[in-house]
Amino acid sequence: MPLPDESRAAEPVAPKQEQFFYGGQAVIEGVMMRGRQHYAVAVRMPVKNGQGGDIRIERGELRSGLYRHPFWKLPFVRGLALLVEQLHLGMKTLIWSANMHAYGQEIEIGRKEMTISVAGAAVFGLGLFIGLPLLAAGFAVHRSGSFLFVIVEGLIRVVLVLGYLTLIGFLPDVKRVFQYHASEHKTINAFEAGWPLEPPAVKRASNLHPRCGTGFLLVVLVVSVLIFSLVAVVHPNWFWLVVSRIVGIPVIAGVSFEWIRFMARHRGNAVIEAMLLPILGTQKFTTREPDLDQIAVAIAAFNAAREGEEGVAAA
């Protein structure tokens, strides 16, 4: 979702540059990894007639202003850039992985089909996680827009999100996506710790990472309660309640991104560690222990993303 997940690199890409944050996400039977100027997605090919099972890699360069213009790197703006990136790079790599997964079935999934699917999912998500909590809070609290209304709405939204993640985690295909999600975390955690990027070594790394998109989602839910509490001061009617929830998405994303970035940069502080506990805990809903083959796919994507980056030798 994942929002792309973002993880801290153990070394800067070039001297005098800000420490770069490698990101990634699970795709269908694979992992996408994003570097400063390059990305790569690796998938495990399906077996057909006793052949296949190899790792296929797609590389690309990040050329648009979203990745290169200084404006999108400004504090609070980069959180919005993260959302836009998911619609751009996330969909692009998801389409590629879906087509690779459909190999052998003579099925091709185009951008039009994927766009319709994503649009449908977006409408469903808005209705389930924004519309339904608003309606449910309206029944529970008679004074719409009050502080109590915002608290009840936020609690309902948290329950819906965690309940939804729990239910879909029982689906076999989703479980495999969650395993690749953990593979991505393990690979970057191992790289960050200076371990060799080999499946047996990487498997010892943690499934959890403080910059995970699932943890980011939890921060978004908390920040939304704080921001919407300010809106509640003016006691808006139902129309402005709905508008504020939609218009507030970029603001909430910007604040949430900066907060989770701050916490990840100040590991070791007792207060920060305590605040990170629920963020790490929510990742257990979207990660499952991967096998060595899945970890190998994540390592392949990570190495391919680093190839061509300034100051990094080809892996």
C-alpha positions in Angstrom: 0.0 0.0 0.0 1.5 -0.4 0.3 2.3 2.7 0.1 6.1 1.9 -1.0 7.8 0.8 2.1 10.9 3.0 2.9 14.0 1.6 4.6 17.2 3.3 5.8 20.4 2.6 3.9 23.5 1.9 5.8 25.7 4.1 3.5 25.1 7.3 1.5 25.0 7.0 -2.2 27.5 9.8 -2.8 29.5 12.2 -0.6 27.8 15.3 0.7 24.4 13.9 -0.1 21.6 13.3 2.4 21.5 9.7 3.5 19.2 7.9 1.1 16.2 5.8 2.1 15.7 2.7 0.0 12.1 1.8 -0.5 10.2 -1.1 -1.9 7.0 -3.0 -2.1 5.8 -6.5 -2.6 4.2 -7.3 -6.0 2.7 -10.5 -7.5 5.2 -13.2 -6.8 8.0 -10.7 -6.4 9.4 -7.5 -5.0 10.1 -4.0 -6.3 13.0 -2.1 -4.9 13.6 1.7 -5.5 16.9 3.4 -5.4 17.7 7.1 -5.7 17.6 7.2 -9.5 16.8 3.6 -10.4 14.3 0.9 -9.6 14.1 -2.8 -10.2 11.4 -5.4 -9.9 12.1 -9.1 -9.7 9.6 -11.9 -9.9 9.7 -15.7 -9.7 8.5 -17.1 -13.0 5.8 -19.8 -12.8 6.7 -23.4 -13.7 5.2 -24.6 -17.1 5.8 -28.0 -18.5 8.6 -28.6 -16.0 10.4 -25.4 -17.0 10.5 -22.0 -15.4 11.0 -21.1 -11.7 13.8 -18.7 -12.6 14.0 -15.0 -11.5 13.0 -12.4 -14.1 14.2 -8.8 -13.5 13.0 -5.5 -14.9 15.1 -2.4 -14.4 14.3 1.2 -15.0 15.5 4.8 -14.4 13.5 7.3 -12.4 13.5 10.3 -14.7 10.4 12.4 -13.9 10.4 15.5 -11.8 8.7 13.6 -9.0 12.0 11.8 -8.3 14.5 14.5 -9.2 13.0 18.0 -8.6 14.0 19.5 -5.3 10.5 20.6 -4.6 9.3 17.0 -4.0 12.1 16.5 -1.5 10.9 19.3 0.8 9.6 18.3 4.2 5.9 17.6 4.3 5.8 17.7 0.5 7.7 14.4 0.2 4.8 12.6 2.0 2.5 13.7 -0.8 5.2 12.6 -3.3 5.1 9.2 -1.7 1.4 8.8 -2.5 1.8 10.0 -6.1 4.7 7.6 -6.5 2.5 4.7 -5.5 0.0 5.5 -8.2 2.9 5.8 -10.8 5.7 3.4 -10.0 3.6 1.0 -7.9 1.0 0.5 -10.6 3.7 0.2 -13.3 5.6 -2.6 -11.5 2.4 -4.3 -10.4 1.2 -4.5 -14.0 4.6 -6.0 -15.0 4.6 -8.6 -12.3 1.0 -9.5 -13.0 1.8 -10.1 -16.7 4.8 -12.2 -15.7 2.6 -14.2 -13.3 0.1 -14.7 -16.2 2.9 -16.2 -18.3 1.9 -19.6 -19.6 -1.8 -18.8 -19.3 -1.7 -16.7 -22.5 -3.2 -13.8 -20.5 -2.0 -10.2 -20.8 -3.0 -7.6 -18.3 -2.9 -4.1 -19.7 -2.8 -0.7 -18.2 -6.5 -0.2 -18.9 -7.5 -3.3 -17.0 -5.2 -2.5 -14.1 -6.4 1.1 -14.0 -10.0 0.0 -13.8 -9.1 -2.5 -11.1 -7.2 0.1 -9.0 -10.0 2.7 -9.5 -12.5 0.2 -8.2 -10.3 -0.7 -5.3 -9.9 3.1 -4.5 -13.7 3.6 -4.5 -14.2 0.6 -2.3 -11.4 1.8 0.1 -12.9 5.3 0.3 -16.3 3.8 1.1 -15.1 1.3 3.6 -12.4 3.3 5.5 -13.8 6.8 5.2 -17.5 6.6 4.5 -18.4 3.7 6.8 -16.6 5.1 9.8 -18.3 8.5 9.3 -21.7 6.9 9.1 -21.1 4.6 12.1 -19.8 7.5 14.2 -22.9 9.4 13.2 -25.1 6.7 14.7 -23.0 6.4 17.8 -22.5 10.1 18.5 -25.5 12.5 17.8 -23.4 15.6 17.5 -21.5 15.2 14.2 -18.1 16.9 14.0 -17.6 17.0 17.8 -14.3 15.9 19.4 -16.1 12.7 20.7 -17.3 12.1 17.1 -13.7 12.3 15.8 -12.4 9.8 18.5 -15.2 7.3 17.8 -14.7 7.7 14.0 -10.9 7.1 14.4 -11.4 4.0 16.6 -13.9 2.5 14.1 -11.5 3.1 11.3 -8.6 1.4 13.1 -10.8 -1.7 13.8 -11.9 -1.8 10.2 -8.3 -1.6 8.8 -6.9 -4.2 11.2 -9.9 -6.5 10.7 -9.6 -6.2 6.9 -5.9 -7.0 7.0 -6.6 -10.0 9.2 -9.3 -11.4 6.9 -7.4 -11.0 3.7 -4.3 -12.6 5.3 -6.1 -16.0 5.2 -6.2 -15.9 1.4 -3.4 -18.0 -0.1 -2.4 -15.5 -2.8 -2.4 -12.6 -0.3 -0.4 -14.7 2.2 2.3 -15.1 -0.5 2.3 -11.3 -1.1 2.8 -10.9 2.7 5.8 -13.3 2.5 7.4 -11.2 -0.2 6.7 -8.1 1.9 8.7 -9.7 4.7 11.4 -10.7 2.2 11.8 -7.0 1.3 12.1 -6.0 5.0 14.6 -8.8 5.7 16.8 -7.8 2.7 17.0 -4.1 3.7 17.5 -4.9 7.3 20.3 -7.2 6.5 21.9 -4.6 4.2 21.5 -2.0 6.9 23.3 -4.3 9.4 26.1 -5.0 7.0 25.3 -8.7 6.6 26.0 -10.5 3.4 23.1 -10.4 1.0 22.7 -14.2 0.8 19.4 -16.0 1.5 20.5 -17.9 4.6 22.0 -14.8 6.2 19.1 -12.5 5.2 16.6 -15.0 6.6 17.9 -14.3 10.1 16.9 -10.6 9.7 13.7 -9.2 11.2 10.4 -9.2 9.3 9.7 -5.7 10.7 11.1 -2.3 9.8 10.2 1.1 11.3 9.6 2.7 7.8 7.1 0.0 6.7 4.0 1.2 4.8 1.8 -0.7 7.3 3.3 1.3 10.2 2.9 4.4 8.1 -0.8 3.6 7.8 -1.1 3.4 11.6 0.6 6.8 12.0 -1.8 8.2 9.4 -4.8 6.9 11.4 -3.5 8.6 14.6 -2.5 11.9 12.8 -5.9 12.0 11.2 -7.6 12.0 14.6 -5.5 14.9 15.7 -6.0 17.0 12.5 -9.8 16.2 12.3 -10.0 17.3 16.0 -9.1 20.8 14.8 -11.8 20.6 12.2 -14.3 19.6 14.9 -13.8 23.0 16.6 -16.0 24.6 13.9 -18.6 21.8 14.1 -18.9 21.3 10.3 -22.0 19.8 8.7 -22.0 16.4 6.9 -20.9 17.9 3.6 -17.8 19.6 5.0 -17.1 16.5 7.2 -16.7 14.4 4.0 -14.8 17.1 2.1 -12.4 17.5 5.0 -11.6 13.8 5.1 -10.7 13.8 1.4 -9.0 17.2 1.2 -7.0 16.3 4.4 -5.4 13.3 2.9 -2.3 15.2 1.5 -1.8 17.1 4.8 -2.1 13.9 6.9 0.3 12.1 4.6 2.9 14.9 4.8 2.7 15.1 8.6 2.7 11.3 9.0 5.7 10.8 6.8 7.8 13.3 8.6 6.9 11.8 12.0 7.7 8.2 11.1 10.9 9.4 9.4 11.9 11.3 12.6 11.2 8.2 14.7 13.2 5.9 12.5 16.2 8.3 12.6 16.2 8.4 16.4 16.2 4.7 17.2 17.7 4.0 20.6 15.7 6.7 22.5 13.5 5.1 25.1 10.5 7.3 24.3 10.9 6.7 20.5 11.3 3.0 21.0 8.1 2.8 23.0 6.2 4.8 20.3 7.6 2.4 17.6 6.2 -0.7 19.3 2.7 -0.4 17.9 4.1 0.6 14.5 6.2 -2.5 14.4 3.4 -4.6 15.8 0.9 -3.7 13.1 3.4 -5.1 10.5 2.6 -8.5 11.8 -0.7 -8.2 10.0 1.0 -7.8 6.6 4.1 -9.9 6.9 4.6 -13.7 6.9 7.8 -15.6 7.3 9.2 -16.2 3.7 11.2 -19.1 2.4 14.7 -18.9 0.9 13.4 -18.7 -2.7 11.3 -15.7 -1.9 14.2 -14.0 -0.1 16.4 -14.6 -3.2 13.9 -12.7 -5.3 14.0 -9.7 -2.9 17.8 -9.8 -2.9 17.8 -9.9 -6.7 15.5 -6.8 -6.9 17.6 -4.9 -4.3 20.9 -5.6 -6.1 19.4 -4.7 -9.5 18.1 -1.4 -8.1 21.5 -0.5 -6.8 23.2 -1.2 -10.1 24.0 2.1 -11.8 23.5 4.2 -8.7 26.3 6.7 -8.3 29.1 5.4 -6.1 27.7 1.9 -6.0 29.4 -0.9 -7.9 27.3 -3.2 -9.9 26.2 -6.1 -7.7 
